[in-house]
Amino acid sequence: MAEQSGMGKRIKAARKAKGLTGEHLSELCHINATYFRQIEAGRKIPSLTVFVSLCRELAVSPTYLLEDCLNDNELSGFNVLSDLWKTAPPYQIEVVTAMIRSALECMEVLKNDLLA
């Protein structure tokens, strides 16, 4: 339950930082205000669709909301990449994105070859 209440506290903090009421945010996410209050209070876990909507409307990363659910090892790699990404110039971001897409496509081909 600590993880849920941590997520709820982060949602509430981000909502307030954006100057949104709970009712307005629930409307933006197309959910019932009561359900949203339960999420924010840590009594409910949002569905994936709602979670993505919350991240989008609050302009926060999933990692920010899930911080209490992830251990330091899981966060450390993401934080390093996030820091690098924030400081990289646009042309480097384009190159790295293309490299990652290419690597993922190759991995998918290899997986399919192994399964065939």
TORLUMDO-550214 format. One record per atom (N, C-alpha, C): residue number from 1; atom name; x, y, z. Coordinates in nm, 4 decimals. Layout:
{pt NUM,"CA",{X,Y,Z}},
...
//
This chain:
{pt 1,"N",{0.0815,-0.1197,0.0000}},
{pt 1,"CA",{0.0000,0.0000,0.0000}},
{pt 1,"C",{0.0860,0.1263,0.0000}},
{pt 2,"N",{0.2075,0.1183,0.0539}},
{pt 2,"CA",{0.2958,0.2350,0.0544}},
{pt 2,"C",{0.3242,0.2807,-0.0878}},
{pt 3,"N",{0.3412,0.1835,-0.1793}},
{pt 3,"CA",{0.3680,0.2179,-0.3181}},
{pt 3,"C",{0.2498,0.2919,-0.3792}},
{pt 4,"N",{0.1286,0.2450,-0.3504}},
{pt 4,"CA",{0.0099,0.3100,-0.4040}},
{pt 4,"C",{-0.0037,0.4515,-0.3487}},
{pt 5,"N",{0.0141,0.4669,-0.2176}},
{pt 5,"CA",{-0.0026,0.6003,-0.1606}},
{pt 5,"C",{0.1076,0.6932,-0.2113}},
{pt 6,"N",{0.2290,0.6393,-0.2354}},
{pt 6,"CA",{0.3360,0.7208,-0.2925}},
{pt 6,"C",{0.2990,0.7694,-0.4305}},
{pt 7,"N",{0.2406,0.6818,-0.5114}},
{pt 7,"CA",{0.1985,0.7217,-0.6453}},
{pt 7,"C",{0.0887,0.8268,-0.6347}},
{pt 8,"N",{-0.0054,0.8046,-0.5460}},
{pt 8,"CA",{-0.1139,0.9011,-0.5275}},
{pt 8,"C",{-0.0627,1.0369,-0.4846}},
{pt 9,"N",{0.0356,1.0375,-0.3940}},
{pt 9,"CA",{0.0941,1.1638,-0.3486}},
{pt 9,"C",{0.1646,1.2354,-0.4632}},
{pt 10,"N",{0.2313,1.1609,-0.5480}},
{pt 10,"CA",{0.2998,1.2219,-0.6614}},
{pt 10,"C",{0.1996,1.2775,-0.7629}},
{pt 11,"N",{0.0930,1.2040,-0.7849}},
{pt 11,"CA",{-0.0122,1.2518,-0.8752}},
{pt 11,"C",{-0.0697,1.3824,-0.8210}},
{pt 12,"N",{-0.0988,1.3836,-0.6914}},
{pt 12,"CA",{-0.1562,1.5033,-0.6293}},
{pt 12,"C",{-0.0601,1.6219,-0.6394}},
{pt 13,"N",{0.0683,1.5979,-0.6117}},
{pt 13,"CA",{0.1669,1.7056,-0.6187}},
{pt 13,"C",{0.1779,1.7604,-0.7611}},
{pt 14,"N",{0.1816,1.6707,-0.8601}},
{pt 14,"CA",{0.1915,1.7142,-0.9997}},
{pt 14,"C",{0.0653,1.7873,-1.0421}},
{pt 15,"N",{-0.0491,1.7388,-0.9966}},
{pt 15,"CA",{-0.1775,1.8039,-1.0296}},
{pt 15,"C",{-0.1796,1.9459,-0.9748}},
{pt 16,"N",{-0.1408,1.9598,-0.8482}},
{pt 16,"CA",{-0.1418,2.0924,-0.7865}},
{pt 16,"C",{-0.0397,2.1853,-0.8533}},
{pt 17,"N",{0.0760,2.1288,-0.8902}},
{pt 17,"CA",{0.1788,2.2099,-0.9572}},
{pt 17,"C",{0.1279,2.2641,-1.0906}},
{pt 18,"N",{0.0394,2.1892,-1.1543}},
{pt 18,"CA",{-0.0177,2.2350,-1.2820}},
{pt 18,"C",{-0.1417,2.3221,-1.2609}},
{pt 19,"N",{-0.1818,2.3377,-1.1353}},
{pt 19,"CA",{-0.2976,2.4217,-1.1056}},
{pt 19,"C",{-0.4301,2.3584,-1.1433}},
{pt 20,"N",{-0.4360,2.2253,-1.1419}},
{pt 20,"CA",{-0.5581,2.1545,-1.1795}},
{pt 20,"C",{-0.6340,2.1073,-1.0560}},
{pt 21,"N",{-0.7650,2.1076,-1.0650}},
{pt 21,"CA",{-0.8454,2.0436,-0.9616}},
{pt 21,"C",{-0.8545,1.8952,-0.9942}},
{pt 22,"N",{-0.8915,1.8161,-0.8961}},
{pt 22,"CA",{-0.9107,1.6732,-0.9202}},
{pt 22,"C",{-1.0198,1.6480,-1.0227}},
{pt 23,"N",{-1.1255,1.7280,-1.0151}},
{pt 23,"CA",{-1.2367,1.7122,-1.1089}},
{pt 23,"C",{-1.1926,1.7427,-1.2521}},
{pt 24,"N",{-1.1148,1.8491,-1.2681}},
{pt 24,"CA",{-1.0693,1.8853,-1.4029}},
{pt 24,"C",{-0.9756,1.7786,-1.4589}},
{pt 25,"N",{-0.8822,1.7301,-1.3761}},
{pt 25,"CA",{-0.7905,1.6262,-1.4225}},
{pt 25,"C",{-0.8659,1.4983,-1.4563}},
{pt 26,"N",{-0.9642,1.4636,-1.3750}},
{pt 26,"CA",{-1.0423,1.3431,-1.4061}},
{pt 26,"C",{-1.1156,1.3589,-1.5384}},
{pt 27,"N",{-1.1646,1.4776,-1.5678}},
{pt 27,"CA",{-1.2291,1.5029,-1.6971}},
{pt 27,"C",{-1.1290,1.4885,-1.8115}},
{pt 28,"N",{-1.0099,1.5463,-1.7931}},
{pt 28,"CA",{-0.9074,1.5378,-1.8975}},
{pt 28,"C",{-0.8684,1.3923,-1.9261}},
{pt 29,"N",{-0.8716,1.3098,-1.8211}},
{pt 29,"CA",{-0.8339,1.1680,-1.8355}},
{pt 29,"C",{-0.9539,1.0788,-1.8672}},
{pt 30,"N",{-1.0715,1.1392,-1.8779}},
{pt 30,"CA",{-1.1949,1.0662,-1.9111}},
{pt 30,"C",{-1.2258,0.9572,-1.8095}},
{pt 31,"N",{-1.2139,0.9939,-1.6815}},
{pt 31,"CA",{-1.2485,0.9001,-1.5747}},
{pt 31,"C",{-1.3411,0.9694,-1.4755}},
{pt 32,"N",{-1.4086,0.8887,-1.3976}},
{pt 32,"CA",{-1.4975,0.9360,-1.2933}},
{pt 32,"C",{-1.4174,1.0048,-1.1838}},
{pt 33,"N",{-1.4668,1.1167,-1.1331}},
{pt 33,"CA",{-1.3965,1.1931,-1.0297}},
{pt 33,"C",{-1.3778,1.1107,-0.9018}},
{pt 34,"N",{-1.4743,1.0271,-0.8688}},
{pt 34,"CA",{-1.4615,0.9423,-0.7498}},
{pt 34,"C",{-1.3475,0.8435,-0.7671}},
{pt 35,"N",{-1.3391,0.7815,-0.8840}},
{pt 35,"CA",{-1.2294,0.6888,-0.9141}},
{pt 35,"C",{-1.0955,0.7615,-0.9048}},
{pt 36,"N",{-1.0898,0.8839,-0.9578}},
{pt 36,"CA",{-0.9656,0.9602,-0.9515}},
{pt 36,"C",{-0.9271,0.9886,-0.8064}},
{pt 37,"N",{-1.0239,1.0286,-0.7235}},
{pt 37,"CA",{-0.9934,1.0561,-0.5827}},
{pt 37,"C",{-0.9397,0.9307,-0.5135}},
{pt 38,"N",{-0.9919,0.8140,-0.5504}},
{pt 38,"CA",{-0.9429,0.6885,-0.4924}},
{pt 38,"C",{-0.7994,0.6598,-0.5365}},
{pt 39,"N",{-0.7670,0.6911,-0.6608}},
{pt 39,"CA",{-0.6296,0.6741,-0.7098}},
{pt 39,"C",{-0.5368,0.7675,-0.6333}},
{pt 40,"N",{-0.5764,0.8926,-0.6238}},
{pt 40,"CA",{-0.4931,0.9916,-0.5574}},
{pt 40,"C",{-0.4748,0.9592,-0.4090}},
{pt 41,"N",{-0.5746,0.8979,-0.3477}},
{pt 41,"CA",{-0.5661,0.8603,-0.2062}},
{pt 41,"C",{-0.4888,0.7300,-0.1861}},
{pt 42,"N",{-0.4570,0.6617,-0.2957}},
{pt 42,"CA",{-0.3829,0.5365,-0.2857}},
{pt 42,"C",{-0.4699,0.4153,-0.2600}},
{pt 43,"N",{-0.6010,0.4304,-0.2739}},
{pt 43,"CA",{-0.6919,0.3169,-0.2512}},
{pt 43,"C",{-0.7164,0.2354,-0.3780}},
{pt 44,"N",{-0.6875,0.2927,-0.4937}},
{pt 44,"CA",{-0.7028,0.2231,-0.6231}},
{pt 44,"C",{-0.5759,0.2404,-0.7031}},
{pt 45,"N",{-0.5473,0.1402,-0.7860}},
{pt 45,"CA",{-0.4365,0.1473,-0.8802}},
{pt 45,"C",{-0.4967,0.1762,-1.0175}},
{pt 46,"N",{-0.4460,0.2780,-1.0860}},
{pt 46,"CA",{-0.5050,0.3105,-1.2163}},
{pt 46,"C",{-0.4760,0.2016,-1.3194}},
{pt 47,"N",{-0.5690,0.1859,-1.4124}},
{pt 47,"CA",{-0.5450,0.0963,-1.5249}},
{pt 47,"C",{-0.4310,0.1555,-1.6074}},
{pt 48,"N",{-0.3756,0.0766,-1.6969}},
{pt 48,"CA",{-0.2663,0.1250,-1.7808}},
{pt 48,"C",{-0.3104,0.2450,-1.8639}},
{pt 49,"N",{-0.4296,0.2396,-1.9186}},
{pt 49,"CA",{-0.4813,0.3494,-1.9993}},
{pt 49,"C",{-0.4918,0.4772,-1.9170}},
{pt 50,"N",{-0.5432,0.4654,-1.7964}},
{pt 50,"CA",{-0.5568,0.5816,-1.7088}},
{pt 50,"C",{-0.4188,0.6310,-1.6663}},
{pt 51,"N",{-0.3292,0.5387,-1.6360}},
{pt 51,"CA",{-0.1931,0.5745,-1.5959}},
{pt 51,"C",{-0.1251,0.6571,-1.7051}},
{pt 52,"N",{-0.1373,0.6121,-1.8293}},
{pt 52,"CA",{-0.0779,0.6843,-1.9425}},
{pt 52,"C",{-0.1425,0.8217,-1.9560}},
{pt 53,"N",{-0.2737,0.8299,-1.9410}},
{pt 53,"CA",{-0.3432,0.9590,-1.9484}},
{pt 53,"C",{-0.2956,1.0533,-1.8388}},
{pt 54,"N",{-0.2785,0.9998,-1.7186}},
{pt 54,"CA",{-0.2300,1.0833,-1.6084}},
{pt 54,"C",{-0.0905,1.1374,-1.6383}},
{pt 55,"N",{-0.0027,1.0505,-1.6868}},
{pt 55,"CA",{0.1329,1.0953,-1.7217}},
{pt 55,"C",{0.1276,1.2044,-1.8272}},
{pt 56,"N",{0.0448,1.1842,-1.9283}},
{pt 56,"CA",{0.0349,1.2802,-2.0380}},
{pt 56,"C",{-0.0215,1.4134,-1.9883}},
{pt 57,"N",{-0.1318,1.4093,-1.9178}},
{pt 57,"CA",{-0.1975,1.5332,-1.8744}},
{pt 57,"C",{-0.1158,1.6079,-1.7696}},
{pt 58,"N",{-0.0421,1.5347,-1.6868}},
{pt 58,"CA",{0.0396,1.5982,-1.5837}},
{pt 58,"C",{0.1800,1.6329,-1.6341}},
{pt 59,"N",{0.2135,1.5830,-1.7534}},
{pt 59,"CA",{0.3462,1.6039,-1.8125}},
{pt 59,"C",{0.4558,1.5515,-1.7194}},
{pt 60,"N",{0.4337,1.4290,-1.6689}},
{pt 60,"CA",{0.5334,1.3635,-1.5843}},
{pt 60,"C",{0.5692,1.2289,-1.6451}},
{pt 61,"N",{0.6851,1.1781,-1.6089}},
{pt 61,"CA",{0.7268,1.0481,-1.6599}},
{pt 61,"C",{0.6635,0.9362,-1.5769}},
{pt 62,"N",{0.6444,0.8210,-1.6383}},
{pt 62,"CA",{0.5964,0.7062,-1.5614}},
{pt 62,"C",{0.6893,0.6740,-1.4445}},
{pt 63,"N",{0.8180,0.6915,-1.4645}},
{pt 63,"CA",{0.9141,0.6637,-1.3581}},
{pt 63,"C",{0.8891,0.7518,-1.2368}},
{pt 64,"N",{0.8547,0.8772,-1.2609}},
{pt 64,"CA",{0.8247,0.9681,-1.1497}},
{pt 64,"C",{0.7098,0.9128,-1.0658}},
{pt 65,"N",{0.6027,0.8701,-1.1309}},
{pt 65,"CA",{0.4867,0.8198,-1.0570}},
{pt 65,"C",{0.5142,0.6854,-0.9919}},
{pt 66,"N",{0.6018,0.6039,-1.0526}},
{pt 66,"CA",{0.6288,0.4694,-1.0011}},
{pt 66,"C",{0.7516,0.4607,-0.9104}},
{pt 67,"N",{0.8090,0.5736,-0.8779}},
{pt 67,"CA",{0.9352,0.5755,-0.8049}},
{pt 67,"C",{0.9344,0.4871,-0.6797}},
{pt 68,"N",{0.8259,0.4859,-0.6059}},
{pt 68,"CA",{0.8184,0.4043,-0.4846}},
{pt 68,"C",{0.8073,0.2555,-0.5153}},
{pt 69,"N",{0.7679,0.2211,-0.6368}},
{pt 69,"CA",{0.7499,0.0812,-0.6751}},
{pt 69,"C",{0.8774,0.0189,-0.7313}},
{pt 70,"N",{0.9725,0.1020,-0.7722}},
{pt 70,"CA",{1.0942,0.0533,-0.8358}},
{pt 70,"C",{1.2107,0.0603,-0.7385}},
{pt 71,"N",{1.2973,-0.0409,-0.7442}},
{pt 71,"CA",{1.4147,-0.0336,-0.6577}},
{pt 71,"C",{1.5232,0.0492,-0.7253}},
{pt 72,"N",{1.6260,0.0820,-0.6492}},
{pt 72,"CA",{1.7318,0.1694,-0.7002}},
{pt 72,"C",{1.8000,0.1136,-0.8237}},
{pt 73,"N",{1.8176,-0.0179,-0.8315}},
{pt 73,"CA",{1.8827,-0.0776,-0.9481}},
{pt 73,"C",{1.8015,-0.0546,-1.0752}},
{pt 74,"N",{1.6698,-0.0673,-1.0637}},
{pt 74,"CA",{1.5847,-0.0467,-1.1802}},
{pt 74,"C",{1.5837,0.0993,-1.2226}},
{pt 75,"N",{1.5947,0.1905,-1.1275}},
{pt 75,"CA",{1.5914,0.3328,-1.1578}},
{pt 75,"C",{1.7247,0.3864,-1.2063}},
{pt 76,"N",{1.8343,0.3285,-1.1597}},
{pt 76,"CA",{1.9649,0.3870,-1.1896}},
{pt 76,"C",{1.9929,0.3909,-1.3392}},
{pt 77,"N",{1.9646,0.2833,-1.4104}},
{pt 77,"CA",{1.9871,0.2818,-1.5548}},
{pt 77,"C",{1.8999,0.3836,-1.6257}},
{pt 78,"N",{1.7759,0.3929,-1.5845}},
{pt 78,"CA",{1.6857,0.4892,-1.6464}},
{pt 78,"C",{1.7313,0.6313,-1.6172}},
{pt 79,"N",{1.7733,0.6575,-1.4948}},
{pt 79,"CA",{1.8161,0.7930,-1.4580}},
{pt 79,"C",{1.9392,0.8360,-1.5366}},
{pt 80,"N",{2.0317,0.7431,-1.5582}},
{pt 80,"CA",{2.1507,0.7760,-1.6374}},
{pt 80,"C",{2.1086,0.8129,-1.7795}},
{pt 81,"N",{2.0233,0.7297,-1.8386}},
{pt 81,"CA",{1.9762,0.7585,-1.9748}},
{pt 81,"C",{1.8976,0.8897,-1.9802}},
{pt 82,"N",{1.8150,0.9118,-1.8807}},
{pt 82,"CA",{1.7358,1.0341,-1.8762}},
{pt 82,"C",{1.8247,1.1580,-1.8687}},
{pt 83,"N",{1.9272,1.1519,-1.7855}},
{pt 83,"CA",{2.0193,1.2651,-1.7738}},
{pt 83,"C",{2.0932,1.2908,-1.9046}},
{pt 84,"N",{2.1379,1.1815,-1.9696}},
{pt 84,"CA",{2.2060,1.1971,-2.0978}},
{pt 84,"C",{2.1118,1.2564,-2.2024}},
{pt 85,"N",{1.9886,1.2075,-2.2026}},
{pt 85,"CA",{1.8894,1.2528,-2.2999}},
{pt 85,"C",{1.8604,1.4011,-2.2831}},
{pt 86,"N",{1.8511,1.4465,-2.1594}},
{pt 86,"CA",{1.8194,1.5870,-2.1320}},
{pt 86,"C",{1.9288,1.6814,-2.1812}},
{pt 87,"N",{2.0523,1.6341,-2.1836}},
{pt 87,"CA",{2.1627,1.7225,-2.2208}},
{pt 87,"C",{2.2088,1.7046,-2.3651}},
{pt 88,"N",{2.1542,1.6049,-2.4343}},
{pt 88,"CA",{2.1971,1.5786,-2.5718}},
{pt 88,"C",{2.1352,1.6797,-2.6682}},
{pt 89,"N",{2.2147,1.7227,-2.7652}},
{pt 89,"CA",{2.1587,1.8118,-2.8682}},
{pt 89,"C",{2.0649,1.7317,-2.9600}},
{pt 90,"N",{1.9755,1.8007,-3.0290}},
{pt 90,"CA",{1.8757,1.7324,-3.1128}},
{pt 90,"C",{1.9347,1.6328,-3.2131}},
{pt 91,"N",{2.0461,1.6650,-3.2776}},
{pt 91,"CA",{2.1004,1.5723,-3.3771}},
{pt 91,"C",{2.1450,1.4416,-3.3115}},
{pt 92,"N",{2.1973,1.4476,-3.1879}},
{pt 92,"CA",{2.2372,1.3261,-3.1186}},
{pt 92,"C",{2.1147,1.2431,-3.0807}},
{pt 93,"N",{2.0086,1.3087,-3.0411}},
{pt 93,"CA",{1.8847,1.2384,-3.0065}},
{pt 93,"C",{1.8314,1.1648,-3.1284}},
{pt 94,"N",{1.8363,1.2292,-3.2453}},
{pt 94,"CA",{1.7897,1.1650,-3.3690}},
{pt 94,"C",{1.8731,1.0417,-3.4013}},
{pt 95,"N",{2.0052,1.0518,-3.3885}},
{pt 95,"CA",{2.0943,0.9395,-3.4191}},
{pt 95,"C",{2.0704,0.8247,-3.3214}},
{pt 96,"N",{2.0638,0.8562,-3.1939}},
{pt 96,"CA",{2.0443,0.7518,-3.0921}},
{pt 96,"C",{1.9083,0.6846,-3.1102}},
{pt 97,"N",{1.8059,0.7632,-3.1390}},
{pt 97,"CA",{1.6727,0.7062,-3.1626}},
{pt 97,"C",{1.6756,0.6103,-3.2808}},
{pt 98,"N",{1.7417,0.6487,-3.3885}},
{pt 98,"CA",{1.7529,0.5614,-3.5059}},
{pt 98,"C",{1.8298,0.4337,-3.4717}},
{pt 99,"N",{1.9337,0.4467,-3.3910}},
{pt 99,"CA",{2.0121,0.3290,-3.3511}},
{pt 99,"C",{1.9281,0.2330,-3.2676}},
{pt 100,"N",{1.8520,0.2867,-3.1750}},
{pt 100,"CA",{1.7675,0.2018,-3.0894}},
{pt 100,"C",{1.6609,0.1328,-3.1727}},
{pt 101,"N",{1.5971,0.2062,-3.2639}},
{pt 101,"CA",{1.4959,0.1446,-3.3508}},
{pt 101,"C",{1.5568,0.0313,-3.4322}},
{pt 102,"N",{1.6738,0.0549,-3.4876}},
{pt 102,"CA",{1.7415,-0.0462,-3.5677}},
{pt 102,"C",{1.7751,-0.1690,-3.4838}},
{pt 103,"N",{1.8261,-0.1457,-3.3645}},
{pt 103,"CA",{1.8610,-0.2574,-3.2759}},
{pt 103,"C",{1.7367,-0.3384,-3.2389}},
{pt 104,"N",{1.6271,-0.2703,-3.2092}},
{pt 104,"CA",{1.5037,-0.3414,-3.1741}},
{pt 104,"C",{1.4497,-0.4221,-3.2919}},
{pt 105,"N",{1.4590,-0.3656,-3.4125}},
{pt 105,"CA",{1.4150,-0.4382,-3.5319}},
{pt 105,"C",{1.5006,-0.5628,-3.5531}},
{pt 106,"N",{1.6326,-0.5497,-3.5355}},
{pt 106,"CA",{1.7226,-0.6648,-3.5500}},
{pt 106,"C",{1.6910,-0.7720,-3.4466}},
{pt 107,"N",{1.6631,-0.7301,-3.3260}},
{pt 107,"CA",{1.6300,-0.8262,-3.2201}},
{pt 107,"C",{1.5015,-0.9009,-3.2536}},
{pt 108,"N",{1.4053,-0.8316,-3.3109}},
{pt 108,"CA",{1.2796,-0.8952,-3.3490}},
{pt 108,"C",{1.3026,-0.9975,-3.4600}},
{pt 109,"N",{1.3866,-0.9632,-3.5573}},
{pt 109,"CA",{1.4193,-1.0569,-3.6659}},
{pt 109,"C",{1.4884,-1.1805,-3.6085}},
{pt 110,"N",{1.5847,-1.1582,-3.5194}},
{pt 110,"CA",{1.6548,-1.2713,-3.4571}},
{pt 110,"C",{1.5591,-1.3593,-3.3783}},
{pt 111,"N",{1.4679,-1.2988,-3.3053}},
{pt 111,"CA",{1.3691,-1.3749,-3.2280}},
{pt 111,"C",{1.2835,-1.4591,-3.3213}},
{pt 112,"N",{1.2379,-1.3980,-3.4301}},
{pt 112,"CA",{1.1555,-1.4721,-3.5254}},
{pt 112,"C",{1.2319,-1.5859,-3.5904}},
{pt 113,"N",{1.3613,-1.5635,-3.6203}},
{pt 113,"CA",{1.4442,-1.6687,-3.6780}},
{pt 113,"C",{1.4616,-1.7839,-3.5808}},
{pt 114,"N",{1.4793,-1.7527,-3.4541}},
{pt 114,"CA",{1.4976,-1.8569,-3.3527}},
{pt 114,"C",{1.3701,-1.9378,-3.3312}},
{pt 115,"N",{1.2556,-1.8728,-3.3458}},
{pt 115,"CA",{1.1286,-1.9415,-3.3259}},
{pt 115,"C",{1.0864,-2.0225,-3.4482}},
{pt 116,"N",{1.1456,-1.9912,-3.5621}},
{pt 116,"CA",{1.1069,-2.0610,-3.6876}},
{pt 116,"C",{1.1641,-2.1996,-3.6962}},
//
